[in-house]
Amino acid sequence: MGVANRFPKGQRGVEAWLEAERGQIILWLPVAFGAGIAAWFAMQSPAQWIGFMCTALAIAAAGMIAAGRAGRVLLVAGLASALGCGMVWLRAEAVSAPVLARPVAVSFDATVRQADAFAARGVTRLVLEPIGRADLPPRLRVNVDMAGVPEGLAPGARVALRARLVPPPPPSVPGTYDFRRVAWFNQIGATGKALGSVKMLSSEASRGPGLRARLSAHIQSRLSGSAGGIATALVTGDEGAIDEVDGEAMRRAGLAHLLSVSGLHVTAVTGATMLIVLRVLALSPSLALRVRLPLVAAGAAALAAIGYTWLTGAQVPTIRSCVAALLVLAALSLGREAVTLRLVAAGAMVVLALWPEALAGASFQLSFAAVAAIVALHENVRVRRWCERREEGRLRRTGRSLVALLLTGFVVELALMPIGLFHFHKAGLYGAFANLVAIPLTTFVVMPLEALALLLDCVGLGWPAWWLVGRALALLLVLAHVVANAPGSVAALPVMPGAAFGLIVFGGLWIALWRTPMRVAGTVPLVAGLAWATLSPVPDLLVTGDGRHLAIRMPDGSFALLRDGAKAFTRTALSEMGGVEEGALTLLAQRPEARCSADLCVADIAADARRWRIAATRSGYAIAWGELVATCAASDLVVSERRLPRACRPRWLLLDRTALNESGGVAIAFAGRSIRSVETGARHPWLHPRTVQPPFKAVETHP
């Protein structure tokens, strides 16, 4: 019987559509699973999480009752969403570990679990496990000046040090990087900086510098500066030696993906291994007749992919790429079409099942969005027809390949732009053109030359190859700086509500995953999300959670800082949320709109068809009572890092230490008096952790 006879009239169209899309439905399994994970992060409390899972299970139950393919879709989607929400909740509880209650300077012994050198910043980052200290979190992350790192320090070593530790910090202002969440899933209960040198107590349990560390050091001994840092990143994933200026240029030019070992690098290693093994084995006619050489080459390539993933630190993008490579190799071995959206979906499910928290990170979103965009584009009938091999001249074939590469880069940039704007509040606009040169340069010049240089180093003849690698990487850096400094190279968006981002993602997935004309319906949520993000009020005032730093939008669009001593991290956070470059941050005391003394600033800002008066303390010294009370009464908003007396009553809002302890950092838009705060009352585990604290000692000696 046909669809028209088996189902009621209202269901026939849906069933006919699902029947036409039956090969694409499975692609929505990781989407439904990820929707459950996203709901857990977006919702605030256990009651809401339980309510979501019950709703999802009710949808699944409705699917069991409903007939046809639509019923089965509802059943699987409901179960997958409930499972995703439950698994990320379970994962968050499973990694639970105590967190430091308050800042403290303490001496302790510890075992080194991880040591990463950041040569460009002059520090080594240690992940430590304190020994015999129940009053400290079981895992800490401490930065040590390189001069204070003992020679031979490696995972497994036992060390003694004194450090200033603080709890994992919250976002300084709403919408910026949430280290608390990342630290929670990595079981890091405190972070800080070593006070002085680290003393090596024992290296007996140390395994010595690992292969990754030794290889990184070797590469950096051959190439200095950012060129050496990029060469190291391509091989081991260690980006610590890349100068911050060059790293920022790579990000602005849309080339940062070259620094993070992921699909491009794993594909190059896997493909090169398979090709070399296949060509070498094919030199033996007898072996070629007796053994399935493609199967042997695929096995060697699989081992290379796994080994490269392990060597580069097994980060989520690398694991995703490794899984995808293994699936491709398996498909090739079975004679099936290899690179499909089903492969991408399978890789996403593997990563989300093992690390559901990865969904909330920019790395997972960027890597999967890029791969899905590329595969979906090249599965399109017209694009596939354009790219297929045909009898034609070399010039025409080269032109066709360049057009296909440019189109692919353009589509990838479109797919990644909303993610970049949501997480980093900026996105490069010329990345498609920069990647047209950078990807072939990296894949076909830099990486093969670097592999050759490492191979020749085994016999002490690698220097010519290293010289060529250095010249190629210098060209890559020149390209990055030219593109990054081009006018209009970066788009900025200070605020993108989470719901708007969700609409954009859903619309993009709807367009990418379906094949029938119904895919056009995805433009509705996509356009709605973009409009929502564009029309969201831009912050006029940003205040950090400690009250020490604020940034006010000036009439010319720039932002003025209360203090000129803001650290680089704070300046970056304020500029990102303000939607301006760091160079556009000026000092409030130098603006004609403000009147500042050493202890107090008062600024009159025109916004929302009226004039707002903002007052802020800028030192810890006492201010005369009468002057303070009079300033408060004449101001619409008062900001202070200290507790202000009750007599301080501004016309609208008081943000002193008491208020900011409850709200965290805030972003204020004067239009509509919109206020966003870091602390929203959510009940996620990292916001209300179990805490530990060393006892206070008047004098504490070094162990």
C-alpha positions as a printed Julia matrix, in Angstrom:
703×3 Matrix{Float64}:
  0.0     0.0     0.0
  1.19    3.56   -0.74
  1.69    6.33    1.75
 -1.62    7.91    0.75
 -3.6     4.82    1.8
 -1.8     3.82    4.98
 -2.01    7.08    6.95
 -4.58    9.76    7.75
 -4.62   12.69    5.39
 -2.74   15.03    7.73
  0.14   12.59    8.11
  0.56   11.62    4.47
  2.69   14.62    3.53
  5.02   14.09    6.49
  5.38   10.39    5.72
  6.06   11.08    2.05
  8.71   13.63    2.96
 10.39   11.3     5.48
 10.31    8.49    2.97
 12.13   10.7     0.47
 14.67   11.64    3.17
 15.03    8.18    4.68
 18.77    8.09    3.99
 19.29   11.39    5.84
 17.26   10.73    8.99
 20.1     8.9    10.76
 22.19   12.09   10.55
 19.88   13.69   13.11
 20.76   11.17   15.82
 23.83   13.11   17.07
 21.81   16.32   16.69
 19.1    15.01   19.01
 21.73   13.68   21.43
 23.54   17.03   21.35
 20.25   18.88   21.89
 19.88   17.07   25.2
 23.41   18.07   26.19
 22.8    21.68   25.15
 19.56   21.75   27.14
 21.43   20.67   30.28
 23.93   23.5    29.89
 21.23   26.06   29.07
 18.82   25.15   31.87
 19.4    26.25   35.42
 18.49   23.58   37.96
 18.0    19.84   38.53
 14.23   20.32   38.45
 14.49   21.76   34.94
 16.85   19.0    33.8
 14.5    16.34   35.09
 11.58   18.15   33.46
 13.41   18.18   30.12
 14.19   14.46   30.3
 10.58   13.66   31.22
  9.36   15.74   28.29
 11.78   13.99   25.94
 10.64   10.58   27.21
  7.01   11.65   26.73
  7.84   12.51   23.12
  9.42    9.08   22.76
  6.31    7.47   24.23
  4.16    9.41   21.76
  6.39    8.08   19.01
  5.72    4.52   20.15
  2.01    5.13   19.79
  2.21    7.01   16.47
  2.33    4.97   13.3
  4.82    5.09   10.47
  8.25    6.6    10.05
  7.25    9.8    11.88
  6.54    7.78   14.99
  9.91    6.07   14.82
 11.63    9.43   14.37
  9.9    10.82   17.46
 10.8     7.7    19.44
 14.5     7.83   18.62
 14.75   11.64   18.92
 13.07   11.65   22.32
 15.25    8.84   23.66
 18.43   10.41   22.27
 17.64   13.82   23.77
 16.85   12.37   27.18
 20.0    10.25   27.04
 22.15   13.25   26.08
 20.85   15.33   28.98
 21.31   12.44   31.4
 24.81   11.57   30.22
 26.23   15.06   30.54
 24.66   15.37   34.0
 26.19   12.02   34.98
 29.53   13.08   33.56
 29.47   16.36   35.51
 28.82   14.49   38.75
 31.36   11.76   37.98
 34.24   14.24   37.67
 33.27   16.02   40.89
 36.29   17.12   42.92
 36.72   19.71   45.69
 37.63   23.28   44.76
 39.72   25.77   46.71
 37.48   28.0    48.81
 39.54   31.21   48.86
 42.87   32.54   47.56
 45.85   31.3    49.55
 49.65   31.28   49.43
 50.8    27.81   50.43
 53.83   25.51   50.33
 53.29   21.88   49.37
 54.76   18.79   47.78
 53.17   17.43   44.63
 53.46   14.93   41.82
 53.72   16.39   38.32
 51.05   15.01   36.01
 51.56   17.31   33.04
 54.17   19.89   32.05
 53.63   22.19   29.06
 56.14   24.85   28.09
 54.86   28.16   26.72
 58.11   29.59   25.42
 56.5    32.7    23.91
 55.15   33.66   27.35
 58.19   32.5    29.31
 56.25   30.11   31.55
 55.76   26.39   32.03
 52.29   25.22   33.0
 52.22   22.35   35.47
 49.29   20.16   36.4
 50.04   18.94   39.93
 48.57   16.46   42.39
 49.4    17.54   45.97
 50.83   14.84   48.23
 49.27   14.32   51.67
 47.25   17.54   51.57
 43.56   16.89   52.14
 43.18   20.66   52.61
 44.05   21.26   48.94
 42.18   20.19   45.81
 43.45   16.89   44.39
 44.57   18.56   41.16
 46.03   22.04   40.61
 47.29   24.03   37.64
 50.27   26.28   38.34
 52.29   28.55   36.05
 56.03   28.67   36.75
 58.54   31.08   35.25
 60.83   29.06   33.0
 63.85   30.2    35.01
 62.33   28.49   38.05
 61.76   25.09   36.38
 64.39   22.48   37.32
 66.13   20.63   34.52
 64.58   17.28   33.7
 61.16   18.1    35.13
 58.64   15.7    33.58
 55.4    13.9    34.44
 55.87   11.58   37.39
 58.44   13.75   39.17
 57.9    14.8    42.78
 58.41   18.5    43.47
 58.14   21.07   46.26
 57.0    24.63   45.67
 55.27   27.63   47.14
 52.44   29.1    45.1
 49.63   31.56   45.28
 46.47   29.64   44.45
 43.0    30.91   43.64
 39.75   29.1    42.87
 39.05   28.67   39.13
 37.9    32.19   38.17
 34.46   32.92   36.73
 34.07   34.93   33.51
 35.17   38.49   34.14
 32.09   39.79   32.3
 29.06   37.95   30.84
 29.68   36.12   27.59
 33.43   35.6    27.96
 35.4    32.39   28.5
 34.14   30.34   31.46
 37.24   28.72   32.93
 35.26   27.41   35.92
 33.35   25.01   33.68
 36.43   23.86   31.8
 38.37   23.36   35.04
 35.52   21.35   36.56
 35.5    18.78   33.77
 39.31   18.6    33.93
 39.07   18.15   37.73
 41.27   21.2    38.38
 40.33   22.67   41.74
 42.67   25.68   41.81
 44.98   27.62   39.57
 47.8    29.99   40.34
 51.43   30.99   40.01
 54.54   29.64   41.69
 56.28   32.03   44.08
 59.9    31.35   43.29
 61.53   28.24   41.91
 60.28   24.67   41.92
 62.45   22.21   43.82
 62.82   18.69   42.46
 62.46   16.2    45.32
 62.56   12.99   43.35
 62.58   12.0    39.71
 62.6     8.25   40.3
 58.96    7.87   39.28
 59.41   10.27   36.4
 59.3     8.81   32.94
 61.54   11.63   31.75
 60.47   13.98   29.0
 57.99   12.16   26.79
 58.32   11.73   23.06
 56.04   14.72   22.48
 58.16   17.01   24.69
 61.44   15.79   23.18
 60.12   16.23   19.65
 58.84   19.74   20.44
 62.2    20.73   21.9
 64.02   19.28   18.89
 61.9    21.21   16.38
 62.28   24.47   18.3
 66.04   23.95   18.36
 65.96   23.87   14.55
 63.58   26.8    14.01
 63.31   29.8    16.34
 60.43   32.15   17.04
 56.9    31.72   15.78
 58.08   29.69   12.78
 59.39   27.08   15.19
 56.2    27.32   17.21
 54.03   26.69   14.15
 56.27   23.82   13.02
 55.94   22.31   16.49
 52.17   22.76   16.48
 51.87   20.92   13.17
 53.73   17.89   14.53
 52.94   17.69   18.25
 50.03   20.12   18.73
 52.13   22.25   21.13
 51.35   25.94   20.37
 53.27   27.39   23.32
 56.16   28.82   21.29
 53.99   30.92   18.95
 54.27   34.63   19.67
 50.95   36.15   20.75
 51.08   38.79   18.01
 51.55   36.14   15.34
 48.91   33.91   16.91
 46.4    36.78   16.88
 47.21   37.48   13.23
 46.55   33.81   12.4
 43.2    34.01   14.2
 42.16   37.26   12.5
 43.13   35.85    9.11
 41.03   32.72    9.65
 44.12   30.48    9.73
 44.04   29.44   13.4
 42.7    26.03   12.43
 46.15   25.27   10.98
 47.61   25.52   14.49
 45.15   23.13   16.12
 45.89   19.57   15.07
 42.64   18.29   13.58
 41.22   17.07   10.3
 43.74   18.7     7.95
 46.76   17.3     9.78
 45.37   13.83   10.5
 44.22   13.53    6.88
 47.65   14.51    5.6
 49.43   11.99    7.85
 46.95    9.2     7.12
 46.87    9.81    3.37
 50.65   10.09    3.07
 51.17    6.89    5.06
 48.68    4.95    2.97
 50.14    6.24   -0.31
 53.77    5.51    0.66
 53.02    2.02    2.0
 50.94    1.18   -1.06
 53.63    2.37   -3.5
 56.46    0.62   -1.66
 54.63   -2.71   -1.4
 53.58   -2.5    -5.05
 57.26   -2.65   -6.03
 57.09   -6.39   -5.33
 55.03   -8.14   -8.04
 54.75  -11.36   -6.04
 53.5    -9.49   -2.97
 51.03   -7.54   -5.07
 49.59  -10.81   -6.45
 49.29  -12.56   -3.08
 48.2    -9.77   -0.69
 45.43   -7.18   -0.81
 47.76   -4.21   -0.74
 45.05   -1.56   -0.19
 43.98   -3.42    2.94
 47.56   -3.54    4.27
 48.09    0.13    3.42
 44.84    1.05    5.17
 46.01   -0.83    8.28
 49.32    1.04    8.27
 47.49    4.34    7.8
 45.2     3.5    10.73
 48.21    2.87   12.97
 49.72    6.18   11.79
 46.49    8.04   12.59
 46.29    6.53   16.07
 49.97    7.19   16.76
 49.73   10.8    15.57
 46.66   11.36   17.74
 48.53   10.03   20.78
 51.63   12.07   19.95
 49.71   15.34   19.71
 48.05   14.97   23.11
 44.76   13.3    22.1
 42.74   16.52   22.12
 39.06   16.4    21.16
 39.52   17.73   17.57
 42.32   15.24   16.99
 40.31   12.34   18.38
 37.37   13.35   16.22
 39.61   13.46   13.16
 41.21   10.14   14.07
 37.82    8.47   14.42
 36.78    9.92   11.08
 40.0     8.72    9.45
 39.51    5.2    10.82
 35.94    5.14    9.5
 37.16    6.31    6.08
 39.82    3.6     6.02
 37.25    0.99    7.03
 34.92    2.14    4.26
 37.72    2.06    1.69
 38.68   -1.45    2.81
 35.09   -2.59    2.31
 34.79   -0.89   -1.05
 32.22    1.64    0.19
 31.99    5.38   -0.39
 34.17    6.83    2.34
 33.62   10.54    2.98
 29.94   11.08    3.79
 27.85   12.92    6.32
 27.2     9.57    7.99
 30.89    9.39    8.78
 30.75   12.88   10.3
 27.69   11.9    12.35
 29.41    8.75   13.59
 32.46   10.74   14.68
 30.26   13.25   16.49
 28.43   10.49   18.34
 31.7     8.9    19.48
 33.07   12.18   20.84
 29.8    13.22   22.51
 29.32    9.8    24.09
 32.8     9.92   25.64
 33.04   13.66   26.38
 29.54   15.19   26.3
 30.89   18.45   27.73
 32.85   18.97   24.5
 29.63   20.18   22.84
 29.8    23.46   24.77
 33.35   24.2    23.62
 34.31   26.2    20.57
 36.78   23.53   19.44
 34.14   20.84   18.94
 31.71   23.22   17.28
 34.27   24.7    14.9
 35.79   21.39   13.85
 32.51   19.58   13.21
 30.89   22.58   11.56
 33.81   22.87    9.13
 33.81   19.18    8.24
 30.03   18.98    7.94
 29.97   22.07    5.7
 32.65   20.65    3.41
 31.02   17.22    3.09
 27.49   18.62    2.68
 28.71   20.99   -0.03
 30.48   18.25   -1.99
 27.53   15.87   -1.65
 25.45   18.44   -3.54
 24.73   17.14   -7.04
 25.76   20.35   -8.84
 28.99   20.75   -6.87
 29.87   17.09   -7.32
 29.27   17.41  -11.05
 31.51   20.49  -11.17
 34.34   18.74   -9.28
 34.25   15.35  -11.04
 37.14   14.35  -13.28
 36.75   14.88  -17.0
 38.76   15.1   -20.2
 39.97   18.7   -20.39
 43.13   20.76  -20.6
 45.43   21.3   -17.64
 44.66   25.03  -17.42
 40.92   24.44  -17.36
 41.28   21.64  -14.81
 43.42   23.87  -12.57
 40.89   26.7   -12.82
 38.07   24.34  -11.92
 40.0    23.12   -8.88
 40.72   26.68   -7.72
 37.05   27.62   -8.03
 36.05   24.52   -6.05
 38.63   25.33   -3.36
 37.48   28.95   -3.12
 33.83   27.89   -2.93
 34.67   25.38   -0.21
 36.56   28.01    1.78
 33.73   30.49    1.42
 31.12   27.97    2.64
 33.33   26.96    5.56
 33.79   30.6     6.56
 30.03   31.13    6.47
 29.52   28.05    8.64
 32.17   29.07   11.17
 31.35   32.78   11.4
 28.36   32.47   13.79
 30.4    30.17   16.06
 33.31   32.6    16.12
 31.0    35.51   16.84
 29.24   33.62   19.64
 32.37   32.45   21.46
 34.94   35.14   20.6
 32.66   38.02   19.52
 34.72   38.44   16.36
 35.28   36.53   13.12
 37.61   36.94   10.15
 36.02   37.95    6.84
 38.81   37.08    4.42
 39.57   33.56    5.65
 38.33   31.9     2.46
 40.87   33.8     0.38
 43.7    33.32    2.89
 43.03   29.58    3.09
 43.15   29.35   -0.69
 46.92   29.82   -0.3
 47.51   28.66    3.28
 45.97   25.18    3.09
 47.91   24.01    0.0
 51.06   25.66    1.38
 50.71   23.82    4.7
 49.53   20.48    3.31
 51.76   20.08    0.27
 54.84   22.11    1.22
 55.32   22.65    4.96
 54.25   19.27    6.34
 56.09   17.11    3.76
 59.24   19.23    4.13
 59.02   19.0     7.9
 58.62   15.22    7.75
 61.64   15.06    5.44
 63.65   17.3     7.79
 62.88   15.09   10.78
 63.82   12.0     8.79
 67.1    13.54    7.6
 67.89   14.62   11.18
 68.33   10.93   11.97
 71.56   11.09    9.97
 72.39   14.73   10.73
 71.47   16.1     7.3
 68.21   17.87    8.03
 69.35   21.51    7.94
 68.57   22.21    4.24
 65.03   20.91    4.69
 64.62   22.95    7.89
 65.75   26.06    6.0
 63.02   25.45    3.42
 60.44   24.86    6.18
 61.44   28.17    7.75
 61.02   30.05    4.47
 57.6    28.46    3.84
 56.41   29.31    7.38
 57.71   32.87    7.01
 55.52   33.15    3.91
 52.57   31.8     5.89
 53.11   34.42    8.62
 53.39   37.21    6.05
 50.09   36.07    4.54
 48.47   36.02    8.0
 49.61   39.56    8.85
 48.62   40.98    5.46
 45.12   39.52    5.69
 44.72   40.37    9.4
 45.67   44.02    8.83
 43.49   44.49    5.75
 40.65   47.0     6.22
 37.46   45.33    7.45
 39.21   42.01    8.01
 37.29   41.27   11.21
 33.57   41.36   11.95
 32.61   42.0    15.58
 29.41   41.24   17.47
 29.51   42.01   21.21
 26.34   40.12   22.16
 24.76   36.99   20.74
 22.05   35.48   22.97
 22.31   31.72   23.42
 18.81   31.2    22.01
 19.7    33.2    18.89
 22.81   31.06   18.43
 20.67   27.94   18.83
 18.32   29.1    16.07
 21.25   29.78   13.75
 22.75   26.34   14.4
 19.42   24.57   13.94
 18.73   26.43   10.69
 22.19   25.62    9.37
 21.84   21.93   10.22
 18.4    21.81    8.61
 19.83   23.18    5.36
 22.92   20.95    5.44
 21.38   17.6     6.4
 18.22   17.39    4.29
 18.21   16.83    0.53
 14.64   17.58   -0.6
 13.29   21.13   -1.21
 12.07   21.12    2.43
 15.63   22.08    3.37
 14.81   25.67    2.35
 12.65   25.91    5.49
 15.89   26.1     7.47
 16.31   29.67    6.33
 13.46   30.69    8.67
 15.23   29.89   11.99
 18.56   30.89   10.46
 17.38   34.37    9.5
 15.44   34.73   12.76
 18.57   33.89   14.77
 20.72   36.3    12.78
 18.16   39.08   13.18
 17.88   38.43   16.92
 21.67   38.51   17.32
 22.02   41.67   15.25
 19.26   43.54   17.08
 20.36   42.56   20.61
 21.34   45.64   22.63
 25.06   46.34   22.64
 26.57   46.9    26.12
 27.34   50.49   27.05
 29.05   49.62   30.33
 31.09   46.57   31.33
 32.09   45.94   34.95
 34.35   43.06   36.04
 33.3    40.88   38.95
 35.87   42.37   41.34
 34.72   45.93   40.59
 38.27   47.05   39.8
 37.79   47.45   36.08
 35.05   48.96   34.0
 34.77   50.0    30.39
 32.35   52.68   29.16
 31.29   53.08   25.54
 32.15   56.57   24.32
 30.11   58.54   21.73
 32.72   57.72   19.04
 32.21   53.97   19.61
 35.46   53.35   21.48
 35.64   52.11   25.08
 37.35   53.9    27.96
 38.89   51.99   30.88
 38.79   53.12   34.48
 42.33   51.91   35.19
 45.29   51.66   32.84
 46.8    48.72   34.75
 44.34   46.12   33.47
 46.0    42.81   32.61
 46.03   41.53   29.06
 43.34   38.93   29.81
 41.01   41.6    31.23
 41.65   43.98   28.34
 40.93   41.19   25.86
 37.68   40.26   27.6
 36.5    43.88   27.72
 37.41   44.55   24.09
 35.68   41.36   22.91
 32.49   42.15   24.77
 32.65   45.74   23.58
 33.07   44.66   19.98
 36.22   46.77   19.52
 39.92   46.16   19.0
 42.19   46.39   22.04
 43.77   49.44   20.43
 40.41   51.21   20.72
 40.53   50.99   24.54
 41.44   54.41   25.93
 41.8    55.7    29.47
 38.73   57.31   31.03
 40.78   59.97   32.77
 41.91   61.25   29.37
 38.41   61.67   27.97
 36.66   65.07   27.97
 33.44   63.37   29.14
 35.07   62.44   32.49
 36.45   64.22   35.53
 38.91   62.05   37.43
 41.04   62.32   40.53
 43.42   59.66   41.82
 40.55   58.12   43.81
 37.32   58.81   41.88
 36.04   59.23   38.32
 32.73   60.77   37.24
 31.68   60.54   33.59
 28.65   61.97   31.78
 27.67   59.79   28.82
 24.95   60.54   26.29
 22.96   57.39   25.47
 19.35   56.39   24.89
 18.24   60.01   24.34
 19.47   61.17   27.74
 22.64   61.78   29.72
 23.88   59.17   32.2
 26.24   60.0    35.03
 28.54   57.14   36.1
 30.8    57.35   39.14
 33.53   54.85   40.0
 36.21   54.61   42.67
 39.7    53.96   41.32
 41.82   53.46   44.45
 41.6    51.9    47.89
 42.02   55.18   49.73
 39.23   56.75   51.76
 37.05   59.4    50.15
 35.58   62.18   52.26
 32.12   61.15   53.5
 30.32   64.22   52.31
 31.94   64.11   48.87
 31.12   60.4    48.43
 27.49   60.74   49.49
 26.99   63.81   47.29
 28.58   62.04   44.29
 26.34   59.0    44.78
 23.21   61.13   44.97
 24.13   62.99   41.77
 24.95   59.8    39.81
 22.75   57.3    38.01
 25.19   54.44   38.58
 28.05   53.95   41.04
 30.75   51.25   40.74
 33.29   50.35   43.4
 35.57   47.47   44.34
 34.92   48.26   48.02
 31.8    48.15   50.17
 30.13   51.55   50.09
 28.07   52.91   53.0
 24.28   52.72   52.97
 24.14   56.47   52.58
 25.52   56.02   49.04
 22.27   55.94   47.05
 22.61   56.52   43.31
 19.54   57.3    41.22
 19.48   53.88   39.56
 22.09   51.23   40.39
 24.83   50.59   42.95
 27.52   48.06   42.04
 29.84   47.85   45.03
 31.62   44.79   46.44
 28.46   43.5    48.14
 26.38   43.69   44.97
 29.1    42.33   42.69
 29.72   39.35   45.0
 26.15   38.3    44.19
 26.02   39.24   40.51
 29.58   38.73   39.3
 30.62   40.82   36.32
 27.84   42.73   34.57
 27.14   44.13   31.11
 24.68   47.02   30.95
 22.89   48.47   27.94
 21.32   51.81   28.79
 18.58   51.29   26.21
 15.84   49.61   28.22
 18.18   49.48   31.23
 19.21   45.95   30.24
 21.5    44.2    32.74
 23.28   40.89   32.14
 25.26   39.27   34.93
 27.69   36.36   35.21
 25.85   34.79   38.15
 22.36   33.81   37.05
 21.31   31.53   39.9
 22.08   28.34   37.94
 22.78   25.15   39.9
 25.42   23.49   37.74
 27.98   21.55   39.82
 30.93   23.88   39.14
 28.96   26.85   40.49
 28.36   25.28   43.91
 31.23   22.84   44.46
 32.48   21.19   47.62
 35.41   23.29   48.88
 38.63   22.81   50.84
 40.95   25.39   52.4
 44.38   25.18   54.1
 44.42   26.48   57.68
 45.8    29.97   58.17
 49.41   30.16   59.36
 51.05   33.39   60.39
 54.41   32.19   59.04
 54.67   29.26   56.67
 58.04   27.77   55.83
 59.02   26.03   52.64
 59.02   22.23   52.88
